[in-house]
Amino acid sequence: MNIDYILAIDGGGTKTLAKLVNLHSAEEFTAQAGAASVYNDFNTALTSLQQVITSVCAQSGAKHSQILAVMGLAGGSSKVLAERVTASLQLDCDIKFAQLSIVSDAITSLYGANLGQPVAMLALGTGAVAARLSADGETKLIGGWGFSVDDFGGGARLGLSAVQCLLDEIDRFEQPKSLLTQQLSEQVGREREQISSWLMKAKALDYARFSPLIFSLKTQCIIADTVLSEHVRQVERLIEKCRGQSQLPVIIIGGLADVTIALLNENTQLNLSPRQGDSLAGAVILASDRIKQIEYTRITQ
């Protein structure tokens, strides 16, 4: 088996990034496509994966059989979904790599956040998940069970809390009263029929889209402040669960990272470390480590 390239893929809820590296020349080739959450929309994810793989192979002239690939995908922690991706790539897309490893994008983010060094990492975006990389190389996922039961600290949960405040005011006063709920009602509705119709169709991403509005009204609206206070409490709780009894550095990444960090208590902020890399960098690290393992095995046999 001749492996001449490593392929790293970061597939999240909004976009897919790929980097192909020639192991001999170190030349890099990149591509980008749409969402690749195999948990939320498998078919869209498969299309995005096929697009980035086809692109980097066309740029480089690489054959699938020359590539060792590591994919960090939203939903990739599910063995069933990972096996389905592998089978679909082979059968539906005629893509069969020399080796393929599929993990959660939280794991690739974990390795990227501190460039493979021990760390407690939180990823705050539409959802929220934490992961820990110990000094012995052990990894553990914390949270990230999905919007319907968990993801506290993520944008979707934040938006849901705001919508619940709107519903409460409609029930109590027959109209939105606060600055936040008044602006929410322009998108969700003011009448029961309108609101019910929106709620029936709403998904996690729809709730998460309200996050910028909520943060923008901080100090201007007591309801926004209340919702944000609960958001901060959930994030600080997730940090505690992730770090456990360890003294690992804590790194927060994702679209809500910076705006949330600014609201954390001073002691928590002082214990945070800056991000060193992203999920794509983590996938490259994992792929490179796998190449080293293969080479070590070959030499020692």
C-alpha positions as CSV (number, residue, x, y, z in Angstrom):
1,M,0.0,0.0,0.0
2,N,1.6,3.2,-1.2
3,I,0.2,6.3,0.6
4,D,1.4,9.5,-1.1
5,Y,-1.2,12.0,0.4
6,I,-3.1,12.7,3.5
7,L,-6.5,14.3,3.3
8,A,-8.0,16.2,6.2
9,I,-11.7,17.2,6.2
10,D,-13.7,19.3,8.6
11,G,-17.4,18.9,8.0
12,G,-19.6,21.0,10.2
13,G,-23.2,22.2,10.3
14,T,-22.5,25.1,7.9
15,K,-19.5,24.3,5.8
16,T,-17.0,21.7,4.8
17,L,-13.3,22.3,4.4
18,A,-10.7,20.0,3.0
19,K,-6.9,20.0,2.8
20,L,-4.9,17.5,0.8
21,V,-1.1,17.3,1.5
22,N,1.5,15.6,-0.8
23,L,3.7,13.7,1.7
24,H,6.7,14.0,-0.7
25,S,6.6,17.6,-1.8
26,A,4.5,19.1,1.1
27,E,2.3,20.8,-1.5
28,E,-1.2,21.6,-0.3
29,F,-4.5,21.7,-2.0
30,T,-7.7,23.0,-0.5
31,A,-11.5,23.0,-1.2
32,Q,-14.7,24.2,0.4
33,A,-18.3,23.2,0.1
34,G,-21.6,23.3,2.0
35,A,-22.7,21.7,5.3
36,A,-21.6,18.1,6.2
37,S,-23.6,17.2,9.3
38,V,-24.3,13.5,8.7
39,Y,-26.6,13.7,11.8
40,N,-28.8,16.5,10.5
41,D,-28.8,15.9,6.7
42,F,-26.9,12.8,5.5
43,N,-27.5,13.4,1.8
44,T,-26.4,17.0,1.8
45,A,-23.3,15.9,3.8
46,L,-22.4,13.2,1.3
47,T,-22.7,15.7,-1.6
48,S,-20.5,18.2,0.2
49,L,-17.9,15.5,0.9
50,Q,-17.9,14.4,-2.7
51,Q,-17.4,17.9,-3.9
52,V,-14.4,18.7,-1.8
53,I,-12.8,15.3,-2.5
54,T,-13.3,15.6,-6.2
55,S,-11.9,19.2,-6.1
56,V,-8.6,18.4,-4.3
57,C,-8.0,15.3,-6.3
58,A,-8.5,17.2,-9.6
59,Q,-6.1,19.9,-8.4
60,S,-3.4,17.5,-7.4
61,G,-3.9,14.6,-9.7
62,A,-4.1,12.2,-6.7
63,K,-5.9,8.9,-6.9
64,H,-8.2,7.9,-4.1
65,S,-6.0,4.8,-3.5
66,Q,-3.0,7.0,-2.7
67,I,-4.8,8.8,0.1
68,L,-5.1,8.3,3.8
69,A,-8.1,10.4,4.9
70,V,-9.3,11.7,8.3
71,M,-12.7,13.3,8.4
72,G,-14.1,15.2,11.4
73,L,-17.8,15.3,10.8
74,A,-20.8,16.6,12.8
75,G,-22.4,13.3,13.8
76,G,-19.2,11.4,13.1
77,S,-19.1,10.0,16.6
78,S,-21.9,7.6,15.6
79,K,-20.4,4.3,14.4
80,V,-23.5,3.6,12.4
81,L,-23.3,6.9,10.6
82,A,-19.6,6.7,10.1
83,E,-20.0,3.3,8.5
84,R,-22.8,4.6,6.3
85,V,-20.6,7.4,5.1
86,T,-17.8,5.0,4.2
87,A,-20.1,2.7,2.3
88,S,-21.9,5.6,0.5
89,L,-18.6,7.1,-0.6
90,Q,-17.5,3.7,-2.0
91,L,-20.8,2.6,-3.6
92,D,-22.5,5.9,-4.6
93,C,-19.5,8.1,-5.3
94,D,-16.8,5.5,-6.3
95,I,-14.5,6.9,-3.7
96,K,-12.3,4.3,-1.9
97,F,-9.3,5.6,0.0
98,A,-6.2,3.6,1.1
99,Q,-7.4,4.3,4.6
100,L,-10.3,6.3,6.0
101,S,-11.0,7.3,9.6
102,I,-14.2,9.2,10.5
103,V,-14.5,10.9,13.9
104,S,-16.7,13.6,15.4
105,D,-15.7,17.2,14.4
106,A,-15.4,17.8,18.2
107,I,-12.4,15.4,18.2
108,T,-10.7,17.1,15.3
109,S,-11.4,20.4,17.0
110,L,-9.9,19.1,20.2
111,Y,-6.7,18.1,18.5
112,G,-6.5,21.4,16.6
113,A,-7.3,23.7,19.5
114,N,-4.0,23.1,21.2
115,L,-2.2,21.5,18.3
116,G,-2.3,18.0,19.7
117,Q,-1.3,18.9,23.3
118,P,-3.4,18.1,26.4
119,V,-6.4,20.5,26.7
120,A,-10.0,20.9,27.7
121,M,-11.9,22.3,24.7
122,L,-15.4,23.8,24.3
123,A,-16.9,24.4,20.9
124,L,-19.8,26.9,21.0
125,G,-21.7,27.3,17.8
126,T,-25.3,26.3,16.8
127,G,-24.8,23.5,19.4
128,A,-22.3,23.1,22.2
129,V,-19.9,20.3,23.0
130,A,-16.8,19.8,25.0
131,A,-13.9,17.4,24.8
132,R,-10.9,16.6,26.8
133,L,-7.4,15.4,25.6
134,S,-5.4,14.0,28.5
135,A,-1.6,13.8,28.8
136,D,-1.9,10.0,28.2
137,G,-3.6,10.6,24.9
138,E,-7.1,9.6,26.1
139,T,-10.0,11.6,24.6
140,K,-13.4,12.1,26.1
141,L,-16.5,13.9,24.7
142,I,-18.7,15.8,27.2
143,G,-22.2,17.1,26.2
144,G,-23.2,17.6,22.6
145,W,-26.1,15.2,22.9
146,G,-28.2,17.2,20.5
147,F,-30.6,20.1,20.5
148,S,-33.6,18.2,21.7
149,V,-32.0,17.1,25.0
150,D,-28.8,19.0,25.4
151,D,-26.5,21.5,23.6
152,F,-26.8,24.0,26.5
153,G,-24.4,26.8,25.9
154,G,-25.0,26.8,22.1
155,G,-26.7,29.3,19.9
156,A,-29.8,27.2,19.3
157,R,-30.5,26.8,23.0
158,L,-29.9,30.6,23.5
159,G,-32.4,31.3,20.7
160,L,-34.9,28.8,22.2
161,S,-34.7,30.6,25.6
162,A,-35.5,33.9,23.9
163,V,-38.5,32.4,22.0
164,Q,-39.8,31.0,25.2
165,C,-39.7,34.5,26.7
166,L,-41.7,35.7,23.7
167,L,-44.3,33.0,24.3
168,D,-44.5,33.8,28.0
169,E,-45.2,37.5,27.2
170,I,-47.8,36.6,24.6
171,D,-49.6,34.4,27.2
172,R,-49.4,37.0,30.0
173,F,-49.8,40.3,28.1
174,E,-51.2,39.2,24.7
175,Q,-48.3,41.0,23.1
176,P,-44.5,41.2,23.4
177,K,-43.3,43.7,26.0
178,S,-39.5,43.7,26.0
179,L,-37.2,45.0,23.4
180,L,-35.9,41.5,22.6
181,T,-39.3,39.9,22.3
182,Q,-40.7,42.7,20.2
183,Q,-37.9,42.2,17.6
184,L,-38.2,38.4,17.8
185,S,-41.9,38.7,17.0
186,E,-41.1,40.4,13.7
187,Q,-39.7,37.1,12.6
188,V,-41.7,34.6,14.6
189,G,-45.0,36.4,14.7
190,R,-47.4,37.9,17.3
191,E,-50.5,35.8,16.8
192,R,-50.8,32.2,18.0
193,E,-51.4,30.9,14.4
194,Q,-48.3,32.6,13.1
195,I,-46.2,31.5,16.0
196,S,-47.4,27.9,15.9
197,S,-46.7,27.8,12.1
198,W,-43.1,29.0,12.8
199,L,-42.5,26.6,15.7
200,M,-43.6,23.6,13.6
201,K,-41.0,24.3,11.0
202,A,-38.2,25.6,13.2
203,K,-34.9,23.7,13.5
204,A,-31.9,24.2,15.6
205,L,-30.3,26.6,13.1
206,D,-33.4,28.8,13.0
207,Y,-33.2,29.3,16.8
208,A,-29.4,29.9,16.6
209,R,-29.9,32.7,14.1
210,F,-31.3,34.8,17.0
211,S,-28.0,34.7,18.8
212,P,-26.6,38.0,17.3
213,L,-29.8,39.8,18.2
214,I,-29.7,38.6,21.8
215,F,-26.0,39.6,22.3
216,S,-26.6,43.0,20.6
217,L,-29.3,43.9,23.2
218,K,-27.1,43.2,26.2
219,T,-27.5,46.0,28.8
220,Q,-30.4,47.4,26.7
221,C,-33.0,44.8,27.6
222,I,-33.6,43.0,30.9
223,I,-34.9,39.9,29.1
224,A,-31.8,39.7,26.9
225,D,-29.7,40.0,30.0
226,T,-31.6,37.3,31.7
227,V,-31.3,34.9,28.8
228,L,-27.6,35.7,28.5
229,S,-27.0,35.1,32.2
230,E,-28.4,31.6,31.9
231,H,-26.3,31.0,28.7
232,V,-23.1,32.0,30.7
233,R,-24.1,29.7,33.6
234,Q,-24.5,26.8,31.2
235,V,-21.1,27.5,29.6
236,E,-19.3,27.7,32.9
237,R,-21.0,24.5,34.0
238,L,-19.8,22.8,30.7
239,I,-16.2,24.0,31.5
240,E,-16.4,22.4,34.9
241,K,-17.6,19.1,33.5
242,C,-15.0,19.1,30.8
243,R,-12.0,20.0,33.0
244,G,-13.1,17.6,35.8
245,Q,-10.4,17.2,38.4
246,S,-7.6,18.0,36.0
247,Q,-5.6,21.2,35.6
248,L,-5.8,21.2,31.8
249,P,-5.7,24.5,30.0
250,V,-9.2,25.5,28.7
251,I,-9.8,26.7,25.1
252,I,-13.1,27.9,23.8
253,I,-13.7,27.9,20.0
254,G,-16.6,28.4,17.7
255,G,-18.8,31.2,16.4
256,L,-20.0,32.1,19.9
257,A,-16.6,31.9,21.6
258,D,-15.5,35.5,21.7
259,V,-18.9,37.0,22.6
260,T,-19.4,34.4,25.3
261,I,-15.9,34.7,26.8
262,A,-16.5,38.4,27.3
263,L,-19.4,37.6,29.6
264,L,-17.7,34.9,31.7
265,N,-16.6,35.7,35.3
266,E,-13.1,37.1,35.7
267,N,-11.6,34.0,37.3
268,T,-12.8,31.8,34.4
269,Q,-11.4,34.2,31.8
270,L,-8.0,34.2,33.5
271,N,-7.9,30.4,33.2
272,L,-8.6,30.4,29.5
273,S,-5.9,29.8,26.9
274,P,-5.8,31.1,23.3
275,R,-6.8,28.8,20.5
276,Q,-3.8,27.4,18.5
277,G,-5.6,25.8,15.6
278,D,-8.9,24.7,14.2
279,S,-10.7,21.5,13.4
280,L,-9.0,21.2,10.0
281,A,-5.6,21.5,11.7
282,G,-6.7,18.7,14.1
283,A,-7.7,16.4,11.2
284,V,-4.2,17.0,9.7
285,I,-2.6,16.1,13.0
286,L,-4.6,12.9,13.3
287,A,-3.8,11.9,9.7
288,S,-0.1,12.7,10.2
289,D,0.0,10.6,13.4
290,R,-1.6,7.7,11.5
291,I,1.1,7.9,8.9
292,K,3.8,7.8,11.6
293,Q,2.1,4.7,13.1
294,I,2.1,3.0,9.7
295,E,5.7,3.8,9.1
296,Y,6.7,2.6,12.6
297,T,4.9,-0.7,12.1
298,R,6.6,-1.2,8.7
299,I,10.1,-0.6,10.2
300,T,9.6,-2.8,13.2
301,Q,8.1,-5.8,11.4
